[in-house]
Amino acid sequence: MQSSAAKFIAAMKKDYILLKDLEVYKLARELSEIGWRVYESLKWQDKKIMGSQFIEAPDAAGVNIAKGYGRFRYLDNIKFYYNSRASLLEACQHWLGLFRERNKIKEGGFKKIKDIQEKFLIKLDNFITSTYKAKNNKPL
C-alpha cells in the first residue's frame, strides 16, 4: 500500500510541466534566437554601443522565467516573472525601437520580433495571473 506522501509525490510528478515545455519559455527562447541573429548582423561599433545591451534583455526575459519557475514560493515566482516582463519590454520597446530609428534592423526582422513580443507578453501576463490564482487557491 502506498503512503499518502508517496501518492502526493507521484501526483506532483504527473502534473509537473518541465520548464522547456512551457509555452511562455519557448517564446522567450525564440525571441533570444532571433535577437541573436540581429545582434550578429550589427557592425562592431553598434554591437558595443547598444547591441550587447539589446541581446542581454531578451536573454534575461528567459532567464527570469527559469529562475521564477524554479522557486517554491508564489511571490518569488511572480517577482521573477515581472522581471521577465521588464526585460521583454526593454528589448522590444526600447532597444528595438532605437534599432529601427537608427536603421540598424531590417523591417522583416523588426516585425518578426514584434510578433513574438506580442505573443510572449500575452502568455507572460496570463502566466503571472495563473500564478496569482494558484497562490490564492492553495490549500492551507
Secondary structure, DSSP 4 states (H G I P E B T S, - for coil): ---HHHHHHHHHHHHPPPGGG-HHHHHHHHHHHHHHHHHHHS-HHHIIIIIHHHHHHHHHHHHHHHHHHT-SSHHHHHHHHHHHHHHHHIIIIIIHHHHHHTT-S-HHHHHHHHHHHHHHHHHHHHHHHHHHHHHHH---
